[in-house]
Amino acid sequence: MTVQAGAESILPPLGITMGCPVGIGPEIILRFLAQTGSQATLWPVVIGDVGVLRRCAKALGIEIQVLDWQPGEPVQPQVLKVLSLSDLGDGLVWGNPTAETGRAMGRYIEEGVRLVRQGQLAGLVTCPISKAALKAGGYRFPGHTEMLAELCQAKDFAMMMAGATLKITLVTIHQPLAGVPGAITQEAVLRMIAITGQALREDFGVLQPRLAVAGLNPHAGEEGMFGDEEQRVIGPAVAAAHRAGWLVDGPFPPDTVFHKAVAGQFDAVVCMYHDQGLIPFKLLHFSDGVNVTLGLPIVRTSVDHGTAYDIAGKGLADPASLAAAVSMAETIVANRQKLEIVSGKL
């Protein structure tokens, strides 16, 4: 455990997984920590490759000391401490992932989860990975969220996209639009309302979360003229959520519900499919959006962008999303700690 400057109690550091070694993960980590100074409440450590980070810092002219770290050792503000799990050498080419880089990024995630669950890290912030490289490295997961859920043995989990202005969750995520209507069930909508509300209470400190639910069809079906999913599935799920005690309204026409949320009427919007939620979210939070995994026993936030292989190693990567992810992880850690104090667990 490490005493963090400015923290209310003794907490270990946050962990940042380096993500793909040939993507922009190393650069945004270096830029974020070099720019942050002593502002971070829980000064983070990196789980990755110390050699890659040192070479990246030298190539891009980023001035920060990069040192090895082991669990339990103290951290130092303005020094990048690294739990180095790979030694990928000098042969890496920016923007060209391999099976070896895929295996490495998988190990970073596995070790990060293990250390959080052991109490050696306060939470986990993840940099972007390549799903194809992860598969080439021998991992069968389609992405971070599914891998983290299995490592944590979590059965009821979800993805929230969170920003200061808008927060959204998704009933369906990565599937063809043609398959979305069949995947929207009363059970799935009710489940997402409950997960979203619980996360707002426990992780974001919203005691009485106000939730909006988007419809699926134009004008939320217009009384069945443009589709009946609102009357047959979504509306009954909202009614069941009301009976369960949630402050939830809808289904709203998708073209107005996000305006209502941004205006302050709601704390989050439960969306029916990927682009319905991600288009307005990224319009508002393209640079500072955060991906939060709900339903895990650990705190996990992530940048809201990919590996950006096209600009990797060119000094063009923006660390704003990483900074937002670290800040949000600190907030969630603090809110969960307050709940544990109130419940007598601490």
C-alpha positions as CSV (number, residue, x, y, z in Angstrom):
1,M,0.0,0.0,0.0
2,T,1.2,3.5,-0.7
3,V,0.3,6.8,0.9
4,Q,-0.9,9.2,-1.8
5,A,-0.4,12.9,-1.4
6,G,-3.7,14.7,-0.9
7,A,-5.7,11.5,-0.5
8,E,-8.1,11.1,2.4
9,S,-6.7,7.7,3.4
10,I,-4.0,5.2,2.5
11,L,-4.6,3.9,-1.0
12,P,-2.4,2.0,-3.5
13,P,-1.7,3.7,-6.8
14,L,-3.9,3.3,-9.9
15,G,-2.6,1.0,-12.6
16,I,-2.5,2.0,-16.3
17,T,-2.1,-0.9,-18.8
18,M,0.1,0.2,-21.7
19,G,-2.2,-1.3,-24.4
20,C,-0.7,-2.2,-27.7
21,P,3.0,-1.6,-27.6
22,V,3.1,-0.3,-31.2
23,G,-0.1,1.9,-30.9
24,I,-0.4,5.3,-29.3
25,G,-0.7,3.9,-25.8
26,P,3.0,4.5,-24.8
27,E,2.8,8.1,-26.2
28,I,-0.4,9.1,-24.4
29,I,0.9,7.7,-21.1
30,L,4.2,9.6,-21.4
31,R,2.4,12.8,-22.4
32,F,-0.2,12.6,-19.7
33,L,2.3,11.9,-16.9
34,A,4.7,14.5,-18.2
35,Q,2.0,17.1,-18.2
36,T,0.1,16.2,-15.1
37,G,2.8,17.2,-12.6
38,S,1.5,16.5,-9.0
39,Q,-2.2,17.0,-9.8
40,A,-3.2,13.4,-9.8
41,T,-4.6,12.2,-6.4
42,L,-3.6,8.6,-7.0
43,W,-0.3,8.8,-8.9
44,P,-0.4,5.9,-11.3
45,V,2.0,3.1,-12.2
46,V,2.1,1.5,-15.7
47,I,1.9,-2.1,-16.5
48,G,3.7,-2.7,-19.7
49,D,7.2,-2.6,-21.1
50,V,9.8,-0.3,-19.6
51,G,12.1,-0.5,-22.7
52,V,9.2,0.5,-25.1
53,L,8.4,3.5,-22.9
54,R,12.0,4.7,-22.6
55,R,12.5,4.4,-26.4
56,C,9.2,6.3,-27.1
57,A,10.2,9.0,-24.6
58,K,13.6,9.5,-26.3
59,A,12.2,9.4,-29.8
60,L,9.5,12.0,-29.1
61,G,11.6,14.2,-26.8
62,I,9.3,13.7,-23.8
63,E,11.2,14.4,-20.6
64,I,10.2,12.1,-17.8
65,Q,12.1,9.6,-15.8
66,V,11.1,6.0,-16.5
67,L,11.9,3.5,-13.7
68,D,11.1,-0.1,-12.8
69,W,8.4,-0.7,-10.2
70,Q,7.3,-3.7,-8.2
71,P,4.0,-4.1,-6.2
72,G,4.3,-2.6,-2.8
73,E,7.0,-0.1,-3.6
74,P,6.3,3.6,-3.2
75,V,5.4,5.7,-6.2
76,Q,6.8,9.2,-6.9
77,P,4.9,12.0,-8.5
78,Q,6.4,13.1,-11.9
79,V,8.3,9.8,-12.2
80,L,6.9,7.1,-14.4
81,K,7.1,3.8,-12.6
82,V,6.6,0.6,-14.7
83,L,5.9,-3.0,-13.8
84,S,7.6,-4.4,-16.9
85,L,6.1,-7.7,-18.1
86,S,7.7,-7.8,-21.5
87,D,11.0,-7.1,-23.2
88,L,10.0,-6.6,-26.8
89,G,13.4,-5.2,-28.0
90,D,14.2,-2.7,-30.6
91,G,12.6,-4.5,-33.6
92,L,9.1,-3.1,-33.1
93,V,7.6,-1.0,-35.8
94,W,5.1,1.7,-34.9
95,G,1.7,0.8,-36.3
96,N,2.6,-2.9,-37.0
97,P,1.2,-5.2,-34.4
98,T,2.4,-8.8,-34.2
99,A,1.4,-12.0,-32.3
100,E,4.1,-11.1,-29.8
101,T,2.7,-7.6,-29.1
102,G,-0.7,-9.3,-28.8
103,R,0.5,-11.7,-26.1
104,A,2.2,-8.8,-24.3
105,M,-0.9,-6.6,-24.2
106,G,-2.9,-9.6,-22.9
107,R,-0.4,-10.1,-20.1
108,Y,-0.7,-6.5,-19.1
109,I,-4.4,-6.8,-18.6
110,E,-4.2,-10.1,-16.7
111,E,-1.7,-8.7,-14.3
112,G,-3.5,-5.5,-13.8
113,V,-6.7,-7.3,-12.8
114,R,-4.8,-9.6,-10.5
115,L,-3.1,-6.7,-8.7
116,V,-6.4,-4.7,-8.3
117,R,-8.1,-7.8,-6.9
118,Q,-5.2,-8.3,-4.5
119,G,-5.4,-4.7,-3.3
120,Q,-2.0,-3.7,-4.7
121,L,-3.7,-1.3,-7.1
122,A,-6.7,0.9,-6.4
123,G,-8.2,0.5,-9.9
124,L,-7.3,0.0,-13.5
125,V,-7.2,2.4,-16.5
126,T,-6.6,0.7,-19.8
127,C,-5.0,2.1,-23.0
128,P,-6.2,0.8,-26.4
129,I,-5.6,-2.6,-27.7
130,S,-5.9,-4.3,-31.1
131,K,-8.6,-7.0,-31.1
132,A,-6.9,-8.7,-34.1
133,A,-3.5,-8.7,-32.4
134,L,-5.0,-9.9,-29.1
135,K,-6.5,-12.8,-31.1
136,A,-3.2,-13.4,-32.9
137,G,-1.5,-13.5,-29.4
138,G,-3.7,-16.5,-28.4
139,Y,-6.5,-14.7,-26.6
140,R,-10.1,-15.6,-27.6
141,F,-11.8,-12.4,-26.3
142,P,-13.4,-10.0,-28.7
143,G,-12.2,-7.0,-26.6
144,H,-11.3,-5.6,-23.2
145,T,-14.7,-5.7,-21.7
146,E,-15.3,-9.4,-22.2
147,M,-11.8,-10.3,-21.0
148,L,-12.1,-8.2,-17.9
149,A,-15.5,-9.7,-17.1
150,E,-14.1,-13.3,-17.3
151,L,-11.0,-12.4,-15.3
152,C,-13.2,-10.9,-12.6
153,Q,-15.8,-13.7,-12.9
154,A,-18.5,-11.1,-13.5
155,K,-21.8,-12.2,-15.0
156,D,-23.8,-9.0,-15.1
157,F,-21.7,-6.3,-16.7
158,A,-22.1,-3.5,-19.1
159,M,-20.3,-0.6,-20.9
160,M,-21.0,3.0,-20.0
161,M,-19.6,5.9,-22.1
162,A,-19.2,8.8,-19.7
163,G,-18.4,12.4,-20.0
164,A,-19.1,15.6,-18.0
165,T,-22.1,16.4,-20.2
166,L,-23.5,13.0,-21.2
167,K,-23.5,9.4,-20.0
168,I,-25.0,6.6,-22.0
169,T,-25.4,2.8,-21.7
170,L,-26.3,0.3,-24.4
171,V,-28.8,-2.5,-24.4
172,T,-27.1,-4.0,-27.5
173,I,-23.6,-3.3,-28.6
174,H,-21.6,-4.9,-31.4
175,Q,-24.1,-6.6,-33.7
176,P,-25.6,-5.9,-37.1
177,L,-28.5,-3.4,-37.1
178,A,-30.7,-6.2,-38.6
179,G,-30.3,-8.2,-35.4
180,V,-31.0,-5.4,-33.0
181,P,-34.8,-5.5,-32.7
182,G,-34.7,-9.2,-31.9
183,A,-32.1,-8.7,-29.2
184,I,-34.2,-6.0,-27.4
185,T,-36.2,-7.8,-24.7
186,Q,-38.0,-6.5,-21.6
187,E,-35.4,-8.4,-19.5
188,A,-32.5,-6.8,-21.4
189,V,-33.9,-3.2,-21.1
190,L,-34.8,-3.7,-17.4
191,R,-31.4,-5.1,-16.7
192,M,-29.6,-2.1,-18.3
193,I,-31.8,0.4,-16.4
194,A,-30.9,-1.3,-13.1
195,I,-27.1,-1.6,-13.9
196,T,-27.0,2.0,-15.0
197,G,-28.9,3.3,-11.9
198,Q,-26.7,1.3,-9.6
199,A,-23.5,2.5,-11.2
200,L,-24.7,6.1,-10.9
201,R,-25.4,5.6,-7.2
202,E,-22.3,3.7,-6.2
203,D,-19.6,5.0,-8.7
204,F,-20.8,8.5,-9.4
205,G,-22.4,9.5,-6.2
206,V,-25.8,10.3,-7.6
207,L,-28.2,9.4,-4.8
208,Q,-31.4,9.5,-6.9
209,P,-30.3,8.9,-10.5
210,R,-32.8,10.1,-13.1
211,L,-32.7,7.8,-16.2
212,A,-34.1,8.3,-19.7
213,V,-34.7,5.4,-22.0
214,A,-34.5,5.9,-25.8
215,G,-37.0,4.3,-28.1
216,L,-35.8,2.2,-31.0
217,N,-37.9,3.6,-33.9
218,P,-38.3,7.1,-35.3
219,H,-40.5,9.2,-33.0
220,A,-40.4,6.2,-30.6
221,G,-42.8,4.4,-32.9
222,E,-45.5,7.1,-33.1
223,E,-48.1,4.9,-31.3
224,G,-47.1,1.9,-33.3
225,M,-47.2,3.5,-36.7
226,F,-43.4,3.1,-37.2
227,G,-42.8,0.0,-35.1
228,D,-44.2,-1.6,-32.0
229,E,-41.1,-2.3,-29.9
230,E,-41.8,0.7,-27.7
231,Q,-45.3,-0.5,-26.9
232,R,-44.5,-4.2,-26.7
233,V,-41.1,-4.3,-25.1
234,I,-39.5,-1.0,-24.0
235,G,-42.5,0.6,-22.4
236,P,-43.3,-2.4,-20.2
237,A,-39.6,-2.6,-19.2
238,V,-39.7,1.1,-18.1
239,A,-42.9,0.4,-16.1
240,A,-41.3,-2.5,-14.4
241,A,-38.3,-0.4,-13.5
242,H,-40.6,2.2,-12.0
243,R,-42.2,-0.5,-9.8
244,A,-38.7,-1.5,-8.8
245,G,-38.1,2.0,-7.5
246,W,-36.0,3.6,-10.3
247,L,-36.7,7.2,-11.4
248,V,-36.9,6.4,-15.1
249,D,-38.9,7.8,-18.0
250,G,-39.4,6.8,-21.6
251,P,-39.2,5.5,-24.2
252,F,-38.4,8.9,-25.7
253,P,-37.9,9.7,-29.4
254,P,-34.2,9.2,-30.0
255,D,-33.9,12.5,-31.8
256,T,-34.9,14.5,-28.6
257,V,-33.8,12.4,-25.6
258,F,-30.1,13.3,-25.8
259,H,-31.0,17.0,-25.8
260,K,-33.0,16.5,-22.6
261,A,-30.1,14.7,-20.9
262,V,-27.6,17.4,-21.9
263,A,-30.0,20.1,-20.7
264,G,-29.8,18.4,-17.2
265,Q,-33.1,16.6,-17.1
266,F,-31.5,13.2,-16.8
267,D,-28.2,11.7,-15.5
268,A,-27.9,9.0,-18.1
269,V,-29.6,7.7,-21.2
270,V,-30.2,4.0,-21.8
271,C,-29.8,3.4,-25.5
272,M,-31.0,0.6,-27.7
273,Y,-28.0,0.1,-30.0
274,H,-24.4,1.1,-30.5
275,D,-24.6,4.1,-32.9
276,Q,-27.8,5.5,-31.4
277,G,-25.7,6.3,-28.2
278,L,-22.2,6.6,-29.6
279,I,-22.9,9.2,-32.3
280,P,-24.3,11.9,-29.9
281,F,-21.8,10.9,-27.2
282,K,-18.7,11.3,-29.5
283,L,-20.1,14.5,-30.9
284,L,-19.8,15.9,-27.4
285,H,-16.9,14.0,-26.0
286,F,-14.7,12.9,-28.8
287,S,-11.5,13.9,-27.0
288,D,-12.4,13.5,-23.4
289,G,-14.9,10.6,-23.3
290,V,-14.3,7.6,-21.0
291,N,-15.3,4.0,-21.3
292,V,-16.4,2.6,-17.9
293,T,-17.1,-1.1,-17.3
294,L,-20.0,-1.5,-15.0
295,G,-20.7,-4.5,-12.9
296,L,-17.1,-5.4,-12.1
297,P,-15.8,-5.9,-8.6
298,I,-12.8,-3.7,-9.6
299,V,-12.7,-0.1,-10.9
300,R,-12.0,0.0,-14.6
301,T,-12.0,2.9,-16.9
302,S,-10.6,3.3,-20.4
303,V,-9.8,5.7,-23.1
304,D,-12.5,6.2,-25.6
305,H,-10.4,5.6,-28.7
306,G,-8.4,3.0,-30.5
307,T,-4.8,2.2,-31.1
308,A,-4.5,4.9,-33.9
309,Y,-1.8,3.0,-35.8
310,D,-1.8,5.6,-38.5
311,I,-0.3,8.2,-36.1
312,A,1.6,6.0,-33.7
313,G,5.1,7.2,-33.1
314,K,4.6,10.5,-34.8
315,G,4.1,12.7,-31.8
316,L,0.5,13.5,-32.7
317,A,-1.5,11.6,-30.1
318,D,-3.7,13.5,-27.7
319,P,-3.7,12.3,-24.0
320,A,-7.0,14.1,-23.1
321,S,-9.1,10.9,-23.0
322,L,-6.5,9.2,-20.8
323,A,-6.4,12.1,-18.5
324,A,-10.2,12.0,-18.2
325,A,-10.1,8.2,-17.7
326,V,-7.6,8.6,-14.8
327,S,-9.7,11.4,-13.2
328,M,-12.9,9.3,-13.5
329,A,-11.2,6.3,-12.0
330,E,-10.1,8.4,-9.0
331,T,-13.6,9.6,-8.6
332,I,-15.1,6.1,-8.7
333,V,-12.4,4.8,-6.3
334,A,-13.2,7.6,-3.8
335,N,-17.0,7.0,-4.1
336,R,-16.7,3.3,-3.5
337,Q,-14.5,3.9,-0.6
338,K,-17.1,6.3,1.0
339,L,-19.7,3.6,0.5
340,E,-17.5,1.0,2.3
341,I,-16.9,3.5,5.2
342,V,-20.6,4.1,5.5
343,S,-21.4,0.4,5.4
344,G,-18.7,-0.4,8.0
345,K,-16.5,-2.4,5.7
346,L,-13.5,0.0,6.3
